[in-house]
Amino acid sequence: NPNAHLHEAVVSTQSTGEECEFRQGFFHENNTLCSQVSCITSVCGLSGFLFDNTPDQFYRALLPTFMHAGIIHLLITLVFQATILRDMEKFAGWWRIGFIYFASGIGGTMLSGILIPYQPEVGASGALYGILASLIVEVVVNWKIYKSPVIELGKLLLLVIFLFLVGLLPWIDNFAHIGGFLFGFLTSFVVLPHINFSEEDRIAKLVVQIACGVLAVVLFVLLFIVFYLAQSSTCENCSYINCIPFTDSFCQDSTMELRPRLGD
């Protein structure tokens, strides 16, 4: 996450690199004062910062979509992309699905970064849940062309509910799933193609498109404001959305506790 908590120690000239390593810090041989070191820059790296010691690398909201926590994690994403995502791209076109995919990925990362800022964020699960939301929207907006739309919608809803329940296990980021699903749902109403069955139907769908577009923009702005300007925010009991502690130690090792993103 862009606002990940950093541990960095500037040790005195009497200290050694071994002591600094023991304290889980970063040894700076030629520095004796904290003011001589840009801690956050040396740890986060990449392109640097617009303002010193301010975590303003905005592109990090998108980076986790391309990163994975191992081969199995990557294979799950690739299988989804080669099947469901490919079919949706054939139906709606690459730019529409690409827009939904990346908007969902960014939205999921932002929500996760707000609620569990000390958990490393990797994976395209937010984007994939956004595509699942687009499948639901596709059924809704083209309801009349399906032979059994209730059955089709029911199967998709059961799948989504099952996947959200799986997200209650440790080390699975349900907040990214929820954020990605919400943005995928809203943006799908805006950009997915649909059939108008009457003038009233066309007007109703246009109103829904405008409303969902406005809601998506408002939601993104709110997440952005909370993420960068309200870093003392937290959410009591929200942790049960991400992991249910069936035992005292069930969620203990997942380090997904919710607390303000400002250092103590």
C-alpha positions in Angstrom: 0.0 0.0 0.0 1.2 3.6 -0.6 0.8 4.4 3.0 2.5 1.3 4.4 4.0 1.7 7.8 7.8 2.0 7.6 10.4 1.0 10.1 13.7 2.8 9.5 16.4 3.7 12.1 19.1 6.3 11.7 21.7 5.0 14.1 24.6 6.9 15.8 28.2 6.6 14.7 28.8 4.2 17.6 26.2 1.7 16.3 26.8 -0.9 13.7 25.0 -2.3 10.7 24.3 -5.5 12.6 22.6 -3.7 15.4 20.4 -1.8 12.9 19.5 -5.0 11.2 18.6 -6.6 14.5 16.3 -3.6 15.1 14.8 -4.2 11.6 16.0 -0.8 10.5 18.1 0.5 7.6 21.7 1.4 8.3 23.0 4.7 7.0 26.7 4.8 7.6 27.3 8.5 6.8 24.2 9.9 8.6 23.6 10.6 12.3 20.3 12.5 12.3 16.9 11.6 11.1 16.7 14.9 9.1 19.6 13.7 7.0 17.6 10.7 5.6 14.5 10.5 3.5 13.2 7.3 5.1 10.1 6.8 3.1 11.9 7.4 -0.2 14.7 4.9 0.5 12.3 2.2 1.5 9.5 2.6 -1.1 11.8 3.4 -4.0 10.4 3.4 -7.5 9.9 6.9 -8.9 10.3 9.0 -5.7 7.8 11.4 -4.4 6.3 14.8 -5.5 6.7 16.0 -1.9 9.5 14.7 0.4 8.3 12.1 2.9 4.7 12.2 1.6 3.4 8.9 0.2 2.0 10.3 -3.0 2.9 7.6 -5.5 -0.6 7.5 -6.9 0.2 4.8 -9.4 0.5 2.3 -6.6 -3.3 2.1 -6.5 -3.0 0.3 -9.9 0.3 -1.7 -9.3 -1.2 -4.5 -7.2 -3.4 -5.5 -10.1 -0.3 -6.7 -11.9 1.4 -8.3 -8.9 0.8 -11.8 -7.5 1.8 -13.7 -4.4 3.1 -16.8 -6.2 2.5 -19.1 -9.2 -0.8 -20.4 -8.0 -2.1 -16.9 -7.4 -1.0 -15.9 -10.9 -2.5 -19.0 -12.5 -5.9 -18.3 -11.0 -5.9 -14.8 -12.6 -4.7 -16.2 -15.9 -7.4 -18.9 -16.0 -10.1 -16.3 -15.3 -8.7 -14.0 -18.0 -8.5 -16.8 -20.5 -12.1 -17.8 -20.0 -14.6 -15.4 -18.5 -12.7 -12.2 -19.3 -12.1 -13.3 -22.9 -15.8 -14.0 -23.4 -16.8 -10.6 -22.0 -14.2 -8.9 -24.2 -15.8 -10.6 -27.3 -19.2 -9.4 -26.2 -18.4 -5.8 -25.2 -15.1 -4.9 -26.8 -11.6 -4.5 -25.3 -11.9 -0.9 -24.2 -15.1 -1.3 -22.3 -13.9 -4.4 -20.4 -10.5 -2.8 -19.9 -12.1 0.2 -18.3 -14.2 -1.9 -16.0 -11.2 -4.1 -15.1 -8.9 -1.3 -14.2 -11.5 0.9 -12.5 -12.5 -2.1 -10.3 -8.8 -2.9 -9.6 -8.1 0.6 -8.5 -11.3 0.9 -6.5 -10.6 -2.4 -4.7 -7.1 -1.3 -3.8 -8.2 2.0 -2.5 -10.8 0.5 -0.2 -8.4 -2.1 1.0 -5.7 0.5 1.6 -8.0 2.5 3.8 -9.2 -0.4 5.9 -6.1 -2.6 6.2 -3.2 -0.3 5.4 -0.5 -2.5 6.9 -1.3 -5.5 4.8 0.8 -5.9 1.5 -1.6 -5.5 -1.5 -1.1 -7.9 -4.4 -3.4 -9.5 -6.9 -6.1 -8.7 -9.4 -9.0 -10.0 -7.3 -10.6 -6.5 -7.2 -10.5 -6.3 -10.9 -11.8 -9.9 -11.3 -14.7 -9.2 -9.0 -15.5 -6.2 -11.1 -15.8 -8.5 -14.1 -18.1 -10.8 -12.2 -20.3 -7.7 -11.4 -20.4 -6.9 -15.1 -21.8 -10.4 -15.8 -24.7 -9.6 -13.4 -25.2 -6.2 -15.0 -25.2 -7.8 -18.5 -28.1 -10.1 -17.5 -30.0 -7.3 -15.9 -29.8 -4.8 -18.8 -30.5 -7.4 -21.5 -33.1 -9.3 -19.4 -35.6 -9.9 -22.1 -33.2 -11.7 -24.5 -32.6 -14.5 -22.0 -34.8 -17.6 -22.0 -34.5 -18.0 -18.2 -33.1 -14.7 -16.9 -34.0 -15.5 -13.2 -32.0 -18.8 -13.4 -29.0 -17.1 -15.0 -29.0 -14.3 -12.4 -29.5 -16.7 -9.6 -26.4 -18.8 -10.7 -24.3 -15.7 -10.8 -25.5 -14.4 -7.4 -24.8 -17.8 -5.8 -21.3 -17.8 -7.3 -20.6 -14.3 -6.0 -22.0 -15.1 -2.5 -19.8 -18.2 -2.4 -16.7 -16.3 -3.3 -17.4 -13.6 -0.7 -17.7 -16.3 1.9 -14.4 -17.7 0.8 -13.0 -14.2 1.4 -13.8 -14.6 5.1 -10.8 -16.9 5.4 -7.4 -15.5 6.5 -5.0 -13.9 4.0 -7.8 -13.3 1.5 -8.7 -9.6 1.1 -12.5 -9.3 1.0 -12.3 -5.5 1.2 -10.6 -5.5 -2.3 -13.3 -7.8 -3.5 -16.1 -5.6 -2.2 -14.5 -2.4 -3.6 -13.8 -4.1 -7.0 -17.4 -5.5 -7.2 -18.9 -2.1 -6.4 -16.9 -0.2 -9.0 -17.4 -3.0 -11.5 -21.2 -2.9 -10.9 -21.4 0.8 -11.4 -19.1 1.2 -14.4 -20.7 -1.8 -16.1 -24.1 0.0 -16.2 -22.3 3.0 -17.8 -20.2 1.3 -20.5 -21.7 -2.1 -21.4 -23.7 -2.3 -24.6 -27.4 -3.1 -24.2 -30.6 -3.5 -26.3 -33.5 -0.9 -26.0 -36.8 -2.7 -26.2 -38.9 0.5 -26.2 -38.6 4.3 -25.8 -39.5 4.0 -22.1 -36.8 1.3 -21.7 -34.2 3.5 -23.4 -35.0 6.4 -21.1 -34.9 4.3 -18.0 -31.5 2.8 -19.0 -30.1 6.2 -19.7 -31.2 7.5 -16.3 -29.5 4.4 -14.7 -26.3 5.0 -16.7 -26.1 8.6 -15.6 -26.9 7.8 -11.9 -24.3 5.0 -11.9 -21.7 7.2 -13.5 -22.2 9.9 -10.9 -22.1 7.4 -8.1 -18.9 5.9 -9.3 -17.2 9.3 -9.5 -18.5 10.3 -6.1 -17.4 7.0 -4.6 -13.9 7.3 -6.0 -13.5 10.9 -4.8 -14.6 9.9 -1.3 -12.1 7.0 -1.2 -9.4 9.3 -2.5 -10.2 11.9 0.2 -10.3 9.4 3.0 -7.2 7.6 1.8 -5.0 10.7 1.5 -6.6 13.3 3.8 -8.3 11.4 6.6 -5.6 9.0 7.6 -6.7 8.7 11.2 -9.9 7.0 10.1 -10.7 3.5 11.1 -13.7 1.1 11.2 -14.7 -0.8 14.3 -16.0 -4.4 13.7 -15.3 -4.1 9.9 -12.6 -6.8 10.4 -15.4 -9.4 10.5 -16.1 -8.7 6.9 -12.6 -9.7 6.0 -12.0 -12.6 8.4 -14.3 -14.3 10.9 -12.3 -15.5 14.0 -13.8 -18.9 14.4 -11.1 -19.6 17.0 -8.9 -17.2 19.0 -6.0 -17.7 16.6 -7.9 -18.2 13.3 -7.3 -14.7 12.0 -4.3 -13.8 14.2 -1.5 -14.4 11.7 -3.2 -12.6 8.8 -2.2 -9.1 10.2 -5.4 -7.6 8.8 -6.3 -5.6 11.9 -8.0 -2.3 11.3 -6.3 0.8 12.8 -5.5 4.3 11.8 -2.9 4.8 9.1 -1.0 7.4 11.1 2.0 6.3 13.1 1.8 6.0 16.8 
